[in-house]
Amino acid sequence: MGALMNYFRSQHVQHAFAEVRANDLLRFLKARGIEVTAETRERIESCKDMDVLGTWLDRAGTVSRAEELFADG
């Protein structure tokens, strides 16, 4: 069991989960008809922090522009 837990804590797996979350965020924005610039797409895809991606995903339901995801507060 310990080896399995270590696997899920590994940086490689965390980055894979972050990649999935980033893709989900981009899909959600697309489904809402929100345009995503190349710069914004790069920022989302390069983020590996699950908490930050989670915050952006929470905000994605209410923003009118993709850049609003990054607003402080």
All heavy atoms as a GROMACS GRO file, in nm:
protein
  581
    1MET      N    1   0.083  -0.119   0.000
    1MET     CA    2   0.000   0.000   0.000
    1MET      C    3   0.087   0.126   0.000
    1MET      O    4   0.054   0.223  -0.065
    1MET     CB    5  -0.094  -0.004   0.121
    1MET     CG    6  -0.186   0.114   0.128
    1MET     SD    7  -0.316   0.102   0.008
    1MET     CE    8  -0.436   0.205   0.079
    2GLY      N    9   0.198   0.124   0.073
    2GLY     CA   10   0.286   0.239   0.079
    2GLY      C   11   0.342   0.276  -0.056
    2GLY      O   12   0.352   0.394  -0.090
    3ALA      N   13   0.377   0.176  -0.136
    3ALA     CA   14   0.431   0.202  -0.269
    3ALA      C   15   0.326   0.269  -0.357
    3ALA      O   16   0.357   0.360  -0.434
    3ALA     CB   17   0.480   0.074  -0.333
    4LEU      N   18   0.202   0.227  -0.344
    4LEU     CA   19   0.094   0.286  -0.421
    4LEU      C   20   0.073   0.432  -0.382
    4LEU      O   21   0.057   0.519  -0.467
    4LEU     CB   22  -0.036   0.207  -0.402
    4LEU     CG   23  -0.156   0.253  -0.483
    4LEU    CD1   24  -0.126   0.247  -0.632
    4LEU    CD2   25  -0.278   0.168  -0.449
    5MET      N   26   0.075   0.461  -0.254
    5MET     CA   27   0.059   0.599  -0.207
    5MET      C   28   0.176   0.686  -0.254
    5MET      O   29   0.155   0.800  -0.294
    5MET     CB   30   0.047   0.604  -0.055
    5MET     CG   31  -0.082   0.545  -0.001
    5MET     SD   32  -0.230   0.616  -0.076
    5MET     CE   33  -0.220   0.783  -0.015
    6ASN      N   34   0.296   0.632  -0.251
    6ASN     CA   35   0.411   0.707  -0.300
    6ASN      C   36   0.397   0.737  -0.448
    6ASN      O   37   0.436   0.844  -0.495
    6ASN     CB   38   0.541   0.632  -0.273
    6ASN     CG   39   0.580   0.637  -0.127
    6ASN    OD1   40   0.539   0.725  -0.054
    6ASN    ND2   41   0.660   0.540  -0.086
    7TYR      N   42   0.342   0.643  -0.523
    7TYR     CA   43   0.321   0.664  -0.666
    7TYR      C   44   0.228   0.782  -0.689
    7TYR      O   45   0.256   0.870  -0.770
    7TYR     CB   46   0.263   0.537  -0.730
    7TYR     CG   47   0.221   0.557  -0.873
    7TYR    CD1   48   0.315   0.565  -0.975
    7TYR    CD2   49   0.087   0.571  -0.907
    7TYR    CE1   50   0.277   0.586  -1.107
    7TYR    CE2   51   0.048   0.592  -1.038
    7TYR     CZ   52   0.144   0.599  -1.137
    7TYR     OH   53   0.106   0.619  -1.267
    8PHE      N   54   0.114   0.784  -0.616
    8PHE     CA   55   0.018   0.892  -0.636
    8PHE      C   56   0.069   1.027  -0.586
    8PHE      O   57   0.021   1.130  -0.627
    8PHE     CB   58  -0.116   0.858  -0.571
    8PHE     CG   59  -0.196   0.761  -0.655
    8PHE    CD1   60  -0.214   0.632  -0.613
    8PHE    CD2   61  -0.250   0.800  -0.776
    8PHE    CE1   62  -0.286   0.542  -0.690
    8PHE    CE2   63  -0.321   0.712  -0.855
    8PHE     CZ   64  -0.339   0.582  -0.811
    9ARG      N   65   0.168   1.026  -0.500
    9ARG     CA   66   0.229   1.150  -0.453
    9ARG      C   67   0.344   1.196  -0.542
    9ARG      O   68   0.394   1.305  -0.524
    9ARG     CB   69   0.282   1.132  -0.310
    9ARG     CG   70   0.174   1.119  -0.208
    9ARG     CD   71   0.233   1.111  -0.068
    9ARG     NE   72   0.131   1.079   0.028
    9ARG     CZ   73   0.137   0.981   0.114
    9ARG    NH1   74   0.243   0.906   0.121
    9ARG    NH2   75   0.038   0.960   0.198
   10SER      N   76   0.385   1.111  -0.634
   10SER     CA   77   0.500   1.144  -0.717
   10SER      C   78   0.472   1.267  -0.802
   10SER      O   79   0.359   1.296  -0.841
   10SER     CB   80   0.538   1.026  -0.806
   10SER     OG   81   0.448   1.015  -0.914
   11GLN      N   82   0.576   1.339  -0.833
   11GLN     CA   83   0.564   1.460  -0.912
   11GLN      C   84   0.508   1.430  -1.051
   11GLN      O   85   0.427   1.505  -1.104
   11GLN     CB   86   0.700   1.529  -0.922
   11GLN     CG   87   0.692   1.666  -0.982
   11GLN     CD   88   0.825   1.737  -0.976
   11GLN    OE1   89   0.930   1.675  -0.969
   11GLN    NE2   90   0.821   1.868  -0.980
   12HIS      N   91   0.550   1.318  -1.108
   12HIS     CA   92   0.503   1.279  -1.240
   12HIS      C   93   0.351   1.263  -1.242
   12HIS      O   94   0.282   1.314  -1.331
   12HIS     CB   95   0.571   1.149  -1.284
   12HIS     CG   96   0.521   1.096  -1.414
   12HIS    ND1   97   0.550   1.155  -1.534
   12HIS    CD2   98   0.442   0.989  -1.442
   12HIS    CE1   99   0.490   1.086  -1.631
   12HIS    NE2  100   0.424   0.986  -1.577
   13VAL      N  101   0.298   1.196  -1.144
   13VAL     CA  102   0.154   1.172  -1.138
   13VAL      C  103   0.080   1.303  -1.110
   13VAL      O  104  -0.024   1.331  -1.169
   13VAL     CB  105   0.120   1.064  -1.034
   13VAL    CG1  106  -0.030   1.054  -1.012
   13VAL    CG2  107   0.176   0.930  -1.079
   14GLN      N  108   0.134   1.384  -1.020
   14GLN     CA  109   0.071   1.513  -0.991
   14GLN      C  110   0.064   1.600  -1.115
   14GLN      O  111  -0.035   1.667  -1.139
   14GLN     CB  112   0.146   1.584  -0.878
   14GLN     CG  113   0.132   1.514  -0.743
   14GLN     CD  114  -0.012   1.503  -0.698
   14GLN    OE1  115  -0.087   1.598  -0.702
   14GLN    NE2  116  -0.050   1.385  -0.653
   15HIS      N  117   0.168   1.598  -1.195
   15HIS     CA  118   0.167   1.676  -1.320
   15HIS      C  119   0.065   1.619  -1.418
   15HIS      O  120   0.000   1.696  -1.490
   15HIS     CB  121   0.305   1.679  -1.382
   15HIS     CG  122   0.400   1.772  -1.312
   15HIS    ND1  123   0.525   1.799  -1.359
   15HIS    CD2  124   0.387   1.846  -1.198
   15HIS    CE1  125   0.585   1.884  -1.278
   15HIS    NE2  126   0.503   1.913  -1.180
   16ALA      N  127   0.050   1.488  -1.420
   16ALA     CA  128  -0.050   1.426  -1.508
   16ALA      C  129  -0.191   1.468  -1.465
   16ALA      O  130  -0.275   1.502  -1.550
   16ALA     CB  131  -0.037   1.274  -1.506
   17PHE      N  132  -0.218   1.468  -1.334
   17PHE     CA  133  -0.348   1.513  -1.284
   17PHE      C  134  -0.370   1.661  -1.318
   17PHE      O  135  -0.480   1.701  -1.355
   17PHE     CB  136  -0.360   1.493  -1.133
   17PHE     CG  137  -0.381   1.351  -1.091
   17PHE    CD1  138  -0.322   1.303  -0.977
   17PHE    CD2  139  -0.461   1.264  -1.164
   17PHE    CE1  140  -0.341   1.172  -0.935
   17PHE    CE2  141  -0.481   1.133  -1.123
   17PHE     CZ  142  -0.421   1.087  -1.008
   18ALA      N  143  -0.267   1.742  -1.305
   18ALA     CA  144  -0.278   1.884  -1.337
   18ALA      C  145  -0.308   1.904  -1.485
   18ALA      O  146  -0.387   1.991  -1.522
   18ALA     CB  147  -0.150   1.958  -1.297
   19GLU      N  148  -0.247   1.824  -1.569
   19GLU     CA  149  -0.272   1.833  -1.713
   19GLU      C  150  -0.417   1.802  -1.745
   19GLU      O  151  -0.480   1.871  -1.825
   19GLU     CB  152  -0.180   1.737  -1.788
   19GLU     CG  153  -0.190   1.748  -1.938
   19GLU     CD  154  -0.091   1.657  -2.009
   19GLU    OE1  155   0.022   1.641  -1.959
   19GLU    OE2  156  -0.129   1.603  -2.115
   20VAL      N  157  -0.472   1.701  -1.680
   20VAL     CA  158  -0.613   1.666  -1.700
   20VAL      C  159  -0.702   1.780  -1.654
   20VAL      O  160  -0.796   1.819  -1.724
   20VAL     CB  161  -0.647   1.535  -1.626
   20VAL    CG1  162  -0.796   1.510  -1.625
   20VAL    CG2  163  -0.575   1.418  -1.689
   21ARG      N  164  -0.672   1.835  -1.538
   21ARG     CA  165  -0.754   1.946  -1.486
   21ARG      C  166  -0.746   2.067  -1.579
   21ARG      O  167  -0.847   2.133  -1.604
   21ARG     CB  168  -0.710   1.983  -1.345
   21ARG     CG  169  -0.796   2.097  -1.289
   21ARG     CD  170  -0.781   2.113  -1.142
   21ARG     NE  171  -0.870   2.018  -1.076
   21ARG     CZ  172  -0.885   2.012  -0.945
   21ARG    NH1  173  -0.816   2.091  -0.867
   21ARG    NH2  174  -0.968   1.927  -0.891
   22ALA      N  175  -0.628   2.098  -1.630
   22ALA     CA  176  -0.612   2.210  -1.723
   22ALA      C  177  -0.694   2.186  -1.850
   22ALA      O  178  -0.762   2.277  -1.899
   22ALA     CB  179  -0.465   2.230  -1.757
   23ASN      N  180  -0.691   2.065  -1.901
   23ASN     CA  181  -0.770   2.031  -2.020
   23ASN      C  182  -0.919   2.043  -1.993
   23ASN      O  183  -0.994   2.093  -2.077
   23ASN     CB  184  -0.736   1.892  -2.072
   23ASN     CG  185  -0.601   1.886  -2.139
   23ASN    OD1  186  -0.552   1.985  -2.190
   23ASN    ND2  187  -0.540   1.770  -2.138
   24ASP      N  188  -0.962   2.000  -1.875
   24ASP     CA  189  -1.103   2.013  -1.837
   24ASP      C  190  -1.143   2.160  -1.830
   24ASP      O  191  -1.252   2.198  -1.874
   24ASP     CB  192  -1.130   1.945  -1.703
   24ASP     CG  193  -1.126   1.794  -1.711
   24ASP    OD1  194  -1.131   1.739  -1.823
   24ASP    OD2  195  -1.117   1.731  -1.604
   25LEU      N  196  -1.057   2.242  -1.775
   25LEU     CA  197  -1.083   2.385  -1.765
   25LEU      C  198  -1.099   2.446  -1.904
   25LEU      O  199  -1.194   2.522  -1.930
   25LEU     CB  200  -0.969   2.453  -1.688
   25LEU     CG  201  -0.971   2.605  -1.681
   25LEU    CD1  202  -1.100   2.659  -1.623
   25LEU    CD2  203  -0.852   2.653  -1.598
   26LEU      N  204  -1.010   2.413  -1.994
   26LEU     CA  205  -1.018   2.465  -2.131
   26LEU      C  206  -1.145   2.417  -2.202
   26LEU      O  207  -1.210   2.494  -2.274
   26LEU     CB  208  -0.893   2.426  -2.210
   26LEU     CG  209  -0.765   2.496  -2.164
   26LEU    CD1  210  -0.643   2.429  -2.227
   26LEU    CD2  211  -0.769   2.644  -2.196
   27ARG      N  212  -1.182   2.293  -2.180
   27ARG     CA  213  -1.305   2.239  -2.240
   27ARG      C  214  -1.428   2.312  -2.187
   27ARG      O  215  -1.522   2.341  -2.260
   27ARG     CB  216  -1.317   2.090  -2.213
   27ARG     CG  217  -1.221   2.006  -2.295
   27ARG     CD  218  -1.233   1.859  -2.265
   27ARG     NE  219  -1.367   1.813  -2.302
   27ARG     CZ  220  -1.419   1.698  -2.260
   27ARG    NH1  221  -1.351   1.619  -2.179
   27ARG    NH2  222  -1.538   1.663  -2.298
   28PHE      N  223  -1.427   2.340  -2.057
   28PHE     CA  224  -1.539   2.409  -1.994
   28PHE      C  225  -1.554   2.550  -2.051
   28PHE      O  226  -1.664   2.595  -2.083
   28PHE     CB  227  -1.521   2.411  -1.842
   28PHE     CG  228  -1.637   2.468  -1.766
   28PHE    CD1  229  -1.765   2.420  -1.785
   28PHE    CD2  230  -1.617   2.569  -1.674
   28PHE    CE1  231  -1.873   2.472  -1.714
   28PHE    CE2  232  -1.723   2.621  -1.602
   28PHE     CZ  233  -1.852   2.574  -1.623
   29LEU      N  234  -1.442   2.620  -2.063
   29LEU     CA  235  -1.446   2.754  -2.121
   29LEU      C  236  -1.498   2.750  -2.264
   29LEU      O  237  -1.581   2.832  -2.304
   29LEU     CB  238  -1.307   2.818  -2.116
   29LEU     CG  239  -1.256   2.854  -1.977
   29LEU    CD1  240  -1.109   2.894  -1.983
   29LEU    CD2  241  -1.340   2.964  -1.912
   30LYS      N  242  -1.453   2.652  -2.340
   30LYS     CA  243  -1.499   2.637  -2.479
   30LYS      C  244  -1.649   2.610  -2.482
   30LYS      O  245  -1.721   2.668  -2.564
   30LYS     CB  246  -1.423   2.523  -2.547
   30LYS     CG  247  -1.463   2.503  -2.692
   30LYS     CD  248  -1.384   2.392  -2.757
   30LYS     CE  249  -1.429   2.373  -2.901
   30LYS     NZ  250  -1.356   2.264  -2.965
   31ALA      N  251  -1.698   2.523  -2.394
   31ALA     CA  252  -1.841   2.490  -2.390
   31ALA      C  253  -1.925   2.613  -2.356
   31ALA      O  254  -2.038   2.626  -2.403
   31ALA     CB  255  -1.866   2.379  -2.289
   32ARG      N  256  -1.868   2.704  -2.279
   32ARG     CA  257  -1.938   2.828  -2.244
   32ARG      C  258  -1.924   2.933  -2.353
   32ARG      O  259  -1.982   3.041  -2.343
   32ARG     CB  260  -1.882   2.885  -2.112
   32ARG     CG  261  -1.921   2.801  -1.992
   32ARG     CD  262  -1.907   2.878  -1.862
   32ARG     NE  263  -1.983   3.003  -1.867
   32ARG     CZ  264  -1.935   3.120  -1.825
   32ARG    NH1  265  -1.814   3.130  -1.773
   32ARG    NH2  266  -2.009   3.229  -1.833
   33GLY      N  267  -1.847   2.903  -2.457
   33GLY     CA  268  -1.829   2.997  -2.566
   33GLY      C  269  -1.731   3.109  -2.535
   33GLY      O  270  -1.735   3.214  -2.598
   34ILE      N  271  -1.643   3.086  -2.439
   34ILE     CA  272  -1.545   3.187  -2.400
   34ILE      C  273  -1.417   3.165  -2.478
   34ILE      O  274  -1.359   3.056  -2.475
   34ILE     CB  275  -1.520   3.182  -2.248
   34ILE    CG1  276  -1.649   3.221  -2.175
   34ILE    CG2  277  -1.404   3.273  -2.209
   34ILE    CD1  278  -1.642   3.214  -2.026
   35GLU      N  279  -1.376   3.270  -2.548
   35GLU     CA  280  -1.254   3.263  -2.629
   35GLU      C  281  -1.131   3.260  -2.538
   35GLU      O  282  -1.124   3.331  -2.437
   35GLU     CB  283  -1.245   3.386  -2.720
   35GLU     CG  284  -1.127   3.384  -2.812
   35GLU     CD  285  -1.124   3.505  -2.903
   35GLU    OE1  286  -1.231   3.561  -2.932
   35GLU    OE2  287  -1.013   3.542  -2.946
   36VAL      N  288  -1.036   3.176  -2.574
   36VAL     CA  289  -0.911   3.162  -2.499
   36VAL      C  290  -0.796   3.198  -2.592
   36VAL      O  291  -0.777   3.133  -2.695
   36VAL     CB  292  -0.894   3.019  -2.444
   36VAL    CG1  293  -0.762   3.003  -2.372
   36VAL    CG2  294  -1.010   2.983  -2.352
   37THR      N  295  -0.721   3.301  -2.555
   37THR     CA  296  -0.606   3.341  -2.636
   37THR      C  297  -0.494   3.238  -2.621
   37THR      O  298  -0.494   3.158  -2.526
   37THR     CB  299  -0.553   3.478  -2.592
   37THR    OG1  300  -0.503   3.467  -2.458
   37THR    CG2  301  -0.660   3.586  -2.601
   38ALA      N  302  -0.400   3.243  -2.712
   38ALA     CA  303  -0.285   3.152  -2.704
   38ALA      C  304  -0.209   3.173  -2.574
   38ALA      O  305  -0.164   3.077  -2.511
   38ALA     CB  306  -0.193   3.173  -2.824
   39GLU      N  307  -0.195   3.298  -2.532
   39GLU     CA  308  -0.124   3.329  -2.407
   39GLU      C  309  -0.196   3.270  -2.285
   39GLU      O  310  -0.135   3.212  -2.197
   39GLU     CB  311  -0.112   3.480  -2.392
   39GLU     CG  312  -0.038   3.524  -2.268
   39GLU     CD  313  -0.027   3.676  -2.260
   39GLU    OE1  314   0.030   3.735  -2.352
   39GLU    OE2  315  -0.077   3.731  -2.160
   40THR      N  316  -0.328   3.284  -2.283
   40THR     CA  317  -0.407   3.230  -2.172
   40THR      C  318  -0.402   3.078  -2.172
   40THR      O  319  -0.386   3.015  -2.067
   40THR     CB  320  -0.552   3.280  -2.180
   40THR    OG1  321  -0.551   3.422  -2.167
   40THR    CG2  322  -0.638   3.220  -2.071
   41ARG      N  323  -0.414   3.018  -2.290
   41ARG     CA  324  -0.404   2.872  -2.301
   41ARG      C  325  -0.270   2.822  -2.248
   41ARG      O  326  -0.264   2.725  -2.172
   41ARG     CB  327  -0.422   2.828  -2.447
   41ARG     CG  328  -0.406   2.677  -2.470
   41ARG     CD  329  -0.431   2.641  -2.614
   41ARG     NE  330  -0.568   2.668  -2.652
   41ARG     CZ  331  -0.672   2.587  -2.625
   41ARG    NH1  332  -0.651   2.475  -2.561
   41ARG    NH2  333  -0.793   2.619  -2.662
   42GLU      N  334  -0.164   2.890  -2.284
   42GLU     CA  335  -0.030   2.851  -2.238
   42GLU      C  336  -0.020   2.862  -2.086
   42GLU      O  337   0.036   2.774  -2.020
   42GLU     CB  338   0.077   2.939  -2.305
   42GLU     CG  339   0.217   2.919  -2.250
   42GLU     CD  340   0.271   2.778  -2.268
   42GLU    OE1  341   0.232   2.712  -2.365
   42GLU    OE2  342   0.353   2.736  -2.184
   43ARG      N  343  -0.077   2.968  -2.030
   43ARG     CA  344  -0.072   2.985  -1.884
   43ARG      C  345  -0.147   2.872  -1.813
   43ARG      O  346  -0.099   2.818  -1.714
   43ARG     CB  347  -0.130   3.120  -1.845
   43ARG     CG  348  -0.120   3.149  -1.697
   43ARG     CD  349  -0.152   3.291  -1.664
   43ARG     NE  350  -0.145   3.311  -1.520
   43ARG     CZ  351  -0.173   3.425  -1.462
   43ARG    NH1  352  -0.209   3.531  -1.533
   43ARG    NH2  353  -0.166   3.435  -1.330
   44ILE      N  354  -0.262   2.837  -1.865
   44ILE     CA  355  -0.341   2.729  -1.805
   44ILE      C  356  -0.269   2.595  -1.821
   44ILE      O  357  -0.256   2.520  -1.724
   44ILE     CB  358  -0.482   2.724  -1.869
   44ILE    CG1  359  -0.562   2.848  -1.828
   44ILE    CG2  360  -0.555   2.595  -1.830
   44ILE    CD1  361  -0.692   2.867  -1.904
   45GLU      N  362  -0.222   2.565  -1.941
   45GLU     CA  363  -0.158   2.436  -1.967
   45GLU      C  364  -0.025   2.420  -1.893
   45GLU      O  365   0.014   2.307  -1.861
   45GLU     CB  366  -0.136   2.417  -2.117
   45GLU     CG  367  -0.265   2.395  -2.192
   45GLU     CD  368  -0.247   2.384  -2.343
   45GLU    OE1  369  -0.144   2.433  -2.396
   45GLU    OE2  370  -0.336   2.327  -2.407
   46SER      N  371   0.042   2.528  -1.865
   46SER     CA  372   0.173   2.517  -1.798
   46SER      C  373   0.161   2.514  -1.646
   46SER      O  374   0.258   2.483  -1.577
   46SER     CB  375   0.264   2.632  -1.841
   46SER     OG  376   0.215   2.756  -1.793
   47CYS      N  377   0.043   2.542  -1.594
   47CYS     CA  378   0.023   2.541  -1.448
   47CYS      C  379   0.021   2.397  -1.397
   47CYS      O  380  -0.053   2.313  -1.448
   47CYS     CB  381  -0.107   2.612  -1.412
   47CYS     SG  382  -0.134   2.620  -1.234
   48LYS      N  383   0.099   2.368  -1.296
   48LYS     CA  384   0.104   2.234  -1.237
   48LYS      C  385   0.053   2.234  -1.093
   48LYS      O  386   0.060   2.132  -1.025
   48LYS     CB  387   0.248   2.180  -1.240
   48LYS     CG  388   0.307   2.171  -1.381
   48LYS     CD  389   0.223   2.086  -1.472
   48LYS     CE  390   0.278   2.081  -1.612
   48LYS     NZ  391   0.176   2.065  -1.712
   49ASP      N  392   0.001   2.346  -1.047
   49ASP     CA  393  -0.049   2.358  -0.910
   49ASP      C  394  -0.198   2.325  -0.910
   49ASP      O  395  -0.280   2.401  -0.962
   49ASP     CB  396  -0.024   2.501  -0.860
   49ASP     CG  397  -0.061   2.520  -0.715
   49ASP    OD1  398  -0.165   2.467  -0.671
   49ASP    OD2  399   0.015   2.590  -0.645
   50MET      N  400  -0.234   2.213  -0.849
   50MET     CA  401  -0.372   2.167  -0.848
   50MET      C  402  -0.465   2.266  -0.778
   50MET      O  403  -0.580   2.282  -0.818
   50MET     CB  404  -0.382   2.029  -0.783
   50MET     CG  405  -0.317   1.918  -0.865
   50MET     SD  406  -0.407   1.883  -1.017
   50MET     CE  407  -0.547   1.797  -0.951
   51ASP      N  408  -0.418   2.332  -0.674
   51ASP     CA  409  -0.500   2.429  -0.602
   51ASP      C  410  -0.532   2.549  -0.691
   51ASP      O  411  -0.646   2.597  -0.694
   51ASP     CB  412  -0.433   2.475  -0.474
   51ASP     CG  413  -0.424   2.364  -0.370
   51ASP    OD1  414  -0.511   2.273  -0.371
   51ASP    OD2  415  -0.332   2.368  -0.288
   52VAL      N  416  -0.433   2.599  -0.761
   52VAL     CA  417  -0.453   2.712  -0.852
   52VAL      C  418  -0.548   2.672  -0.963
   52VAL      O  419  -0.643   2.745  -0.995
   52VAL     CB  420  -0.319   2.762  -0.909
   52VAL    CG1  421  -0.341   2.865  -1.019
   52VAL    CG2  422  -0.232   2.821  -0.798
   53LEU      N  423  -0.526   2.556  -1.022
   53LEU     CA  424  -0.616   2.510  -1.128
   53LEU      C  425  -0.758   2.492  -1.075
   53LEU      O  426  -0.855   2.524  -1.146
   53LEU     CB  427  -0.565   2.379  -1.187
   53LEU     CG  428  -0.441   2.392  -1.276
   53LEU    CD1  429  -0.377   2.256  -1.299
   53LEU    CD2  430  -0.476   2.459  -1.408
   54GLY      N  431  -0.771   2.447  -0.952
   54GLY     CA  432  -0.904   2.433  -0.891
   54GLY      C  433  -0.972   2.568  -0.875
   54GLY      O  434  -1.092   2.581  -0.901
   55THR      N  435  -0.897   2.667  -0.833
   55THR     CA  436  -0.952   2.803  -0.820
   55THR      C  437  -0.999   2.853  -0.956
   55THR      O  438  -1.108   2.909  -0.968
   55THR     CB  439  -0.847   2.898  -0.760
   55THR    OG1  440  -0.814   2.853  -0.629
   55THR    CG2  441  -0.898   3.041  -0.754
   56TRP      N  442  -0.916   2.835  -1.057
   56TRP     CA  443  -0.954   2.879  -1.192
   56TRP      C  444  -1.077   2.804  -1.242
   56TRP      O  445  -1.164   2.862  -1.304
   56TRP     CB  446  -0.838   2.861  -1.288
   56TRP     CG  447  -0.719   2.947  -1.262
   56TRP    CD1  448  -0.712   3.056  -1.180
   56TRP    CD2  449  -0.590   2.932  -1.318
   56TRP    NE1  450  -0.586   3.109  -1.182
   56TRP    CE2  451  -0.508   3.035  -1.267
   56TRP    CE3  452  -0.533   2.842  -1.406
   56TRP    CZ2  453  -0.374   3.050  -1.301
   56TRP    CZ3  454  -0.399   2.856  -1.441
   56TRP    CH2  455  -0.321   2.960  -1.389
   57LEU      N  456  -1.085   2.675  -1.212
   57LEU     CA  457  -1.201   2.597  -1.254
   57LEU      C  458  -1.326   2.647  -1.184
   57LEU      O  459  -1.433   2.659  -1.246
   57LEU     CB  460  -1.177   2.449  -1.224
   57LEU     CG  461  -1.274   2.349  -1.283
   57LEU    CD1  462  -1.286   2.364  -1.434
   57LEU    CD2  463  -1.233   2.208  -1.248
   58ASP      N  464  -1.317   2.681  -1.056
   58ASP     CA  465  -1.431   2.737  -0.984
   58ASP      C  466  -1.476   2.868  -1.048
   58ASP      O  467  -1.596   2.893  -1.062
   58ASP     CB  468  -1.395   2.764  -0.838
   58ASP     CG  469  -1.374   2.636  -0.757
   58ASP    OD1  470  -1.418   2.528  -0.801
   58ASP    OD2  471  -1.313   2.646  -0.648
   59ARG      N  472  -1.383   2.950  -1.086
   59ARG     CA  473  -1.414   3.080  -1.146
   59ARG      C  474  -1.469   3.068  -1.288
   59ARG      O  475  -1.538   3.157  -1.336
   59ARG     CB  476  -1.289   3.168  -1.149
   59ARG     CG  477  -1.243   3.212  -1.013
   59ARG     CD  478  -1.116   3.292  -1.023
   59ARG     NE  479  -1.068   3.331  -0.891
   59ARG     CZ  480  -0.951   3.386  -0.868
   59ARG    NH1  481  -0.867   3.410  -0.969
   59ARG    NH2  482  -0.915   3.418  -0.746
   60ALA      N  483  -1.437   2.960  -1.355
   60ALA     CA  484  -1.473   2.943  -1.496
   60ALA      C  485  -1.624   2.946  -1.518
   60ALA      O  486  -1.669   2.978  -1.628
   60ALA     CB  487  -1.415   2.813  -1.551
   61GLY      N  488  -1.701   2.918  -1.416
   61GLY     CA  489  -1.846   2.920  -1.431
   61GLY      C  490  -1.907   3.058  -1.432
   61GLY      O  491  -2.023   3.075  -1.472
   62THR      N  492  -1.831   3.158  -1.391
   62THR     CA  493  -1.888   3.292  -1.377
   62THR      C  494  -1.817   3.400  -1.458
   62THR      O  495  -1.870   3.511  -1.470
   62THR     CB  496  -1.888   3.335  -1.230
   62THR    OG1  497  -1.755   3.335  -1.179
   62THR    CG2  498  -1.976   3.243  -1.146
   63VAL      N  499  -1.700   3.371  -1.514
   63VAL     CA  500  -1.626   3.475  -1.587
   63VAL      C  501  -1.689   3.501  -1.723
   63VAL      O  502  -1.755   3.415  -1.780
   63VAL     CB  503  -1.477   3.437  -1.603
   63VAL    CG1  504  -1.408   3.424  -1.469
   63VAL    CG2  505  -1.460   3.311  -1.686
   64SER      N  506  -1.666   3.622  -1.773
   64SER     CA  507  -1.712   3.654  -1.908
   64SER      C  508  -1.596   3.656  -2.007
   64SER      O  509  -1.617   3.652  -2.128
   64SER     CB  510  -1.785   3.789  -1.910
   64SER     OG  511  -1.702   3.891  -1.858
   65ARG      N  512  -1.472   3.661  -1.953
   65ARG     CA  513  -1.350   3.654  -2.034
   65ARG      C  514  -1.254   3.561  -1.962
   65ARG      O  515  -1.244   3.562  -1.839
   65ARG     CB  516  -1.286   3.792  -2.048
   65ARG     CG  517  -1.365   3.891  -2.125
   65ARG     CD  518  -1.299   4.028  -2.142
   65ARG     NE  519  -1.156   4.026  -2.120
   65ARG     CZ  520  -1.092   4.088  -2.019
   65ARG    NH1  521  -1.159   4.159  -1.931
   65ARG    NH2  522  -0.962   4.083  -2.007
   66ALA      N  523  -1.179   3.484  -2.037
   66ALA     CA  524  -1.086   3.385  -1.978
   66ALA      C  525  -0.983   3.451  -1.889
   66ALA      O  526  -0.944   3.394  -1.787
   66ALA     CB  527  -1.019   3.304  -2.088
   67GLU      N  528  -0.941   3.572  -1.923
   67GLU     CA  529  -0.838   3.640  -1.844
   67GLU      C  530  -0.886   3.670  -1.702
   67GLU      O  531  -0.804   3.689  -1.612
   67GLU     CB  532  -0.796   3.770  -1.915
   67GLU     CG  533  -0.724   3.747  -2.047
   67GLU     CD  534  -0.813   3.703  -2.161
   67GLU    OE1  535  -0.938   3.726  -2.155
   67GLU    OE2  536  -0.762   3.643  -2.256
   68GLU      N  537  -1.016   3.672  -1.680
   68GLU     CA  538  -1.072   3.696  -1.546
   68GLU      C  539  -1.042   3.582  -1.450
   68GLU      O  540  -1.050   3.600  -1.329
   68GLU     CB  541  -1.221   3.718  -1.554
   68GLU     CG  542  -1.260   3.845  -1.627
   68GLU     CD  543  -1.410   3.858  -1.646
   68GLU    OE1  544  -1.488   3.793  -1.573
   68GLU    OE2  545  -1.451   3.931  -1.738
   69LEU      N  546  -1.004   3.466  -1.503
   69LEU     CA  547  -0.967   3.354  -1.417
   69LEU      C  548  -0.851   3.391  -1.325
   69LEU      O  549  -0.843   3.342  -1.213
   69LEU     CB  550  -0.924   3.233  -1.501
   69LEU     CG  551  -1.025   3.168  -1.591
   69LEU    CD1  552  -0.957   3.065  -1.679
   69LEU    CD2  553  -1.137   3.106  -1.510
   70PHE      N  554  -0.764   3.477  -1.373
   70PHE     CA  555  -0.640   3.507  -1.304
   70PHE      C  556  -0.650   3.625  -1.208
   70PHE      O  557  -0.550   3.663  -1.147
   70PHE     CB  558  -0.528   3.534  -1.406
   70PHE     CG  559  -0.523   3.432  -1.517
   70PHE    CD1  560  -0.523   3.471  -1.650
   70PHE    CD2  561  -0.520   3.296  -1.490
   70PHE    CE1  562  -0.517   3.377  -1.752
   70PHE    CE2  563  -0.516   3.201  -1.591
   70PHE     CZ  564  -0.514   3.242  -1.722
   71ALA      N  565  -0.767   3.683  -1.195
   71ALA     CA  566  -0.786   3.799  -1.107
   71ALA      C  567  -0.759   3.762  -0.961
   71ALA      O  568  -0.793   3.651  -0.917
   71ALA     CB  569  -0.927   3.853  -1.120
   72ASP      N  570  -0.696   3.852  -0.889
   72ASP     CA  571  -0.673   3.829  -0.745
   72ASP      C  572  -0.804   3.838  -0.670
   72ASP      O  573  -0.892   3.916  -0.704
   72ASP     CB  574  -0.575   3.934  -0.690
   72ASP     CG  575  -0.435   3.916  -0.745
   72ASP    OD1  576  -0.399   3.804  -0.784
   72ASP    OD2  577  -0.360   4.016  -0.748
   73GLY      N  578  -0.811   3.757  -0.565
   73GLY     CA  579  -0.929   3.762  -0.479
   73GLY      C  580  -1.030   3.670  -0.529
   73GLY      O  581  -1.127   3.631  -0.502
   0.00000   0.00000   0.00000
